[in-house]
Amino acid sequence: MTAPQDRRAEPPASGSSAEDHVARHHTGLAALGRAPEADAEGRWTAEALVQRFDEVRGHTELLAAPLSPEDQTVQSMPDVSPTKWHRAHVTWFFETFVLADHERGFAPFQDRYWFLFNSYYEGLGPRYSRPDRGLITRPGAHDVGVYRGNVDARFRDLVSGLDEGTLRALADTVELGFHHEQQHQELLLMDVKHVLSRNPMEPVYAGRRREPGTPDALGWLDVEGGLVEVGHRGHGFGFDNEVPLHRQWLEPYRVADRLVTNGEWLEFMADGGYDRHELWLYDGWNTVRAEGWRAPFYWTQVDGVWLEHTLHGTWPVDPAAPVSHVSHYEADAYATWAGARLPTEGEWEHAVRVDGQADDTDASRVVGNLADTEAFHPRAATPAPDGSVLRQVYGDCWEWTASSYHPYPGFAVPDGAIGEYNGKFMSGQMVLRGGCALTPPGHARATYRNFFPPAARWALSGVRLADGGAPSPTPRKATA
């Protein structure tokens, strides 16, 4: 059933120059950086909740603004979703989990949208095939904007009229919706990066190239280990997969102070890294041969020069920047070649805490190359925060760990369809930590557990080395 016409709101205007977009981006990010949050006891006021809602929702439209309706429709591979689908799905989330349960006389904006824009919630009925999302030409990008405007207006009306008890009961779901939309903001950019990479015109999304950096030496942070606590500590927002807080035993270890660079990866390639089976996990080596991997995902060699596709264009590889868009298989093979290993997620989190970079009370104080509006890309390592050793902890690239994505001891799946958010994916995935250059502000924290299949390369993922805790292998460099 289509909602009455007078309930609809016009979508925000889109289509502007890259320069205008970047300027508006900085303004939008500044607002997000000072966004209202719940109080110390986790309570939201209606005004703060609506303000935060508008800021998060507005940021999604800002990200979509440089894209044409055609850009927003393309699905370049099954793992990629069209931009307009992301915009509609996060709207469906608020309509489904907030309006449907609390709006008096609720009726969906459009009956079939619940089928088109449900992602994987089996408990909410059938849904359209994920690999075929690019076949949906209607609703178009403009119509999705109308849908967003309608749900936004109804959300504001609903929240503004709630009594304190109902508001408190609803606030956790709304806050989950904020962070869900932020996840899709990051995915939107990763996905459109792949879409544009398939275009021989080499179109630019936005941003500009930084001057290439100067590679520096790799340093290390030594960590004593012991019986440590891992997991979310109850201050501020956290996904259900970050709890419960529990203890792990860690042997002494050390972690690299920065991410592996493109220049170091070129050495790996020159030493036959993609040709030597002894460096690879069994499944990884089979994937290398089946897929013909010879370099990171977005690298292409032209006339002997390695070029990298980015959201700001295609440019020669910067040797000082972190290598990105590599799979867990590649990260593990590189670590073996370098005589090191990947950190476990417990080691990663504890090292960040020991290094003084785990702010459990305010995610907005997390610093790093997050939500990069200059280049929309990782940058060369800069000095660590005062008093710390580790660089690039947050932002630049999501960091592969050696940990499979499993539930923490005592994890319980929440009741209802919301319980499908994380728990059912705890198989066949590897954990990544830290955030990336496309992660929205306020969305990164020390306990955040991202996850992807080990062969995934389209995500903005990189590598931080570790060793210790067991005898370190000797480097496998053929030319050493």
Buried (B, 14 or more C-beta within 10 A) or exposed (E): EEBEEEBBBEBBEBEEEBEEBBEBBEEBBEBBEEBBBBEEEBEBBBEBBBBBBBBBBBBBBBBBBBBEBEBBBBBBEEBBBBBBBBBBBBBBBBBBBBBBEBBEEEBBBBEEBBEBBBBEBEEBEEBBEBEEBBEBEEBBBBBBBBBBBBBBEBBBEBBEEBEEEEBBEBBBBBBBBBBBBBBBBBBBBBBBBBBBBEEEEEBBBBBEBBEBBEBEEBBBBEBEBEEBEBBBBEBBBBBBBBBBBBEBEBEEBBBBBBBBBBBBBBBBBEBEBBEBEEBBBEEBBBBBEEEEBEBBBBBEEEEEEBBBBBBBBBBEBBBBBBBBBBBBBBBBBBBBBBBBBBBBBBBBBBBBBBBBBBBBEEBBEBBBBBBBBBBBBBBBBEEBBEEBBBBBBBBBBBBBBBBBBEBBEEBEBEEEBBBBBBBEBBEEBBBBBBBBBBBBBBBBBBBBBBBBBBBBBBBBBBBBBBBBBEEBBEEBBBEE
